[in-house]
Amino acid sequence: MSPLLESYTMGDIELANRVVMAPMTRCRAKTTNPDAQTELYYRQRAGAGLIISEGTQISAEGTGYLYTPGIYTPEQIRGWTQVTSAVHEEGGKMFAQLWHVGRMSHTSLHQGQPPVSSVAVAAKDSNCYAYGENGEPGPVPASQPRALATEEVARITANFVTAGVQAIAAGFDGVEIHGANGYIFDQFANGALNTRTDQYGGSTMNRLRFTLETVDALASKIGSTRVGIRLSPFGRLYDMQPFDDEENTWLTLARELSARNLAYVHLSDQTAFTSLGISREFLGSFRDAYNGTLILTGALDQDTGEELIELGLTDLAGYGRPFVSNPDLVERFRNGWPLSPIDMTTLYTGGEKGYADYPSYAEQVESTPVESD
Ligand SMILES: Cc1cc2nc3c(=O)[nH]c(=O)nc-3n(C[C@H](O)[C@H](O)[C@H](O)COP(=O)(O)O)c2cc1C
C-alpha cells in the first residue's frame, strides 16, 4: 500500500491517512463568516487525513486581506462549527490555522491606522488585499507598519489564546499557529528585519521569544497536543530577506519545539513560489532536531510525497493546489486516477466559480458523454 494511504496516530488524534490538505486562503468570506459554501467546500475535501483551514484571523487587527474569515466573533464561531461538524460527519479531522498578518496589511483595513509589526519597516513589493485610493477592493501595497511596544506583544499572544479556545469550542481538533510565509512571527524571527532592542529582538532566542511564548500560552490553555505550528525556513515571500544565523534560528526553534510535545510542526517549502526553499539536507537536519510529527508541504506530487515518507524525512505530506481542483485527492491517489487541472484565475475571486464546483472523479466520469460508434 502507498505510505500516503496508511493511517497515522498524531498524539491522541487518529488520522485515516497521511495526506494533509494545506491551508489555503480562498477569499470567499464576504462577511468574514464561514457559510454554507465554506461548509460544502471542506466537506468535499474531508477524505484528507487532516484538513488545515485557510488562514483565519485571530482579531480584526490581524487582517490583511478582505473576504478572509475570522474566529473572534460569535457569528464566525457559529460558521466554523457548521464546517467542523461537516468534516467530522465525513470522518475527517480539521485544525484551524490561526493568523495575524502583522505588517502585511493596509491602513484601509484599520480605520486609517497603520498595521503592526516587529519594526516600522514596510514589506517591499508586497501586496495585501484591501481598499485602494478609489475605495474599491483590490491588491494594494502593504502599508508602513508601526513597531509594537514591548508590553503589546503579550496582548497579541493573548488574542491567539482566545482564538485557540474558540476554535476548540467550534469543534476543531486543534489549531495551527501561522508562523510561516512572512507574517507576524516571521517578522520577529527574521534577523535582517527585526532590529528591536528589547527582549523580542537581537539574539536568536529573543527573536523566537514571541513565537515560543504564544506556543506555550496556547498549549497551557488547550493542551500541547492540540497545537501545531507552521514555519517556512528560508522562505522569501513578502520581503523576508536572508539573515546571518538563518539555519541556526530554525534549528534552534526545532529543538525548542521538540521539548513541547506538540501536535506537529508543518514546514512550508516555498520552492514553488520563490527561488529558494527547503533543501533535503536541511529537511534532514530539521528532522534530527525535531522529534515530533512533521508535515512537509510544497510542490509535492504523489511520488515525492511517498518518497519523503519512505525516506523518513516527513511523517505527513501536505498538498495545497492539488486539493483545490481535486476534492477527492486521496481517492485519486488510491486508484491511480488522473488529477484535474487547477484554474488559477478563480483562486481568490470570491463567488461560487472555482470553489466547491470542482467534481470528484466519479462525478467527472458520469458527466462525460459516452462515445458511440
Ligand atoms: C490559493 C492559495 C492560498 C494559500 N493560502 C495560504 C494560507 O492561508 N496559509 C498558509 O500558510 N499558506 C497558504 N498557501 C500556501 C499553501 O498552503 C502551500 O504551502 C502552497 O500552495 C504549496 O503547496 P502546493 O505546491 O501543494 O500547492 C496558499 C496557497 C495557495 C495556492
The ligand as a Gaussian input file, in Angstrom:
#p B3LYP/6-31G(d) Opt

LIG

0 1
 C       -4.719000      29.779000      -3.164000
 C       -3.678000      29.587000      -2.096000
 C       -3.896000      30.125000      -0.840000
 C       -2.958000      29.906000       0.194000
 N       -3.225000      30.362000       1.452000
 C       -2.437000      30.010000       2.488000
 C       -2.813000      30.297000       3.827000
 O       -3.892000      30.835000       4.115000
 N       -1.946000      29.932000       4.813000
 C       -0.753000      29.320000       4.540000
 O        0.003000      29.009000       5.472000
 N       -0.386000      29.004000       3.273000
 C       -1.208000      29.307000       2.256000
 N       -0.878000      28.915000       0.977000
 C        0.304000      28.061000       0.753000
 C       -0.123000      26.574000       0.726000
 O       -0.538000      26.137000       1.998000
 C        1.017000      25.655000       0.245000
 O        2.095000      25.738000       1.130000
 C        1.482000      26.019000      -1.153000
 O        0.385000      26.118000      -2.044000
 C        2.475000      24.981000      -1.704000
 O        1.877000      23.711000      -1.746000
 P        1.335000      23.093000      -3.146000
 O        2.520000      23.115000      -4.076000
 O        0.899000      21.701000      -2.793000
 O        0.234000      23.977000      -3.635000
 C       -1.765000      29.168000      -0.071000
 C       -1.553000      28.681000      -1.364000
 C       -2.485000      28.867000      -2.361000
 C       -2.240000      28.261000      -3.726000

